[in-house]
Structure formats: C-alpha cells, structure tokens
Amino acid sequence: MTPAQYDAIQKRYESNLTKRDLGFGIVSSTIANCNRNPKKRPKPFEAKDFMPVYKEQKKLKKSPDELLHYFQNFVVPRFERADKTQGA
C-alpha cells in the first residue's frame, strides 16, 4: 500500500465516523430543541453539541514527502512487527 492509498483510506474512515456521529447529533438536537426552555436557553442546540468529537472539516494537503515520512516511520514498522509475530 502506498502512502497516498493509506491516507485516502484513513480519510474515508474518518469521514464515515463523522457522518455517523452527525446523524445521532441531528436526532439528539431535535429532541433537545423540542424540550428546550427558550427563556433559559435562547440559543437552540446544534448537532455538533451532541457529537463526541467534532472537528471542522479542513482541507489539509500533505506533501508527498510528509506522507512518505509518515508511512516509513509509523506504518511499515507496525507491519514488520506483525509479520515477525505471525511467523513465529
């Protein structure tokens, strides 16, 4: 797997988690807004208020050198360790 392929898989995984959490956040905010006291809380709830980890989607482009560095220092050693333990 190339560094670019790994990065694409990681982004897809994080995107799926965000979509799942957004669905729960929408339902939760709808229920909370139906039962909200406008005098005590004038601002309505938003979906992100109920999402455990909410990050604004930022388009961070990594250079090929950064991806290669990450791949060589973090991904490859883990696969090498896994190969050694499976072969033993």
Secondary structure, 3 states (H helix, E strand, C coil): CCHHHHHHHHHHHHHHHHHHHHHHHHHHHHHHHHCCCCCCCCCCCCHHHHCCCCCCCCCCCCCHHHHHHHHHHHHHHHHHHHHHHHHC
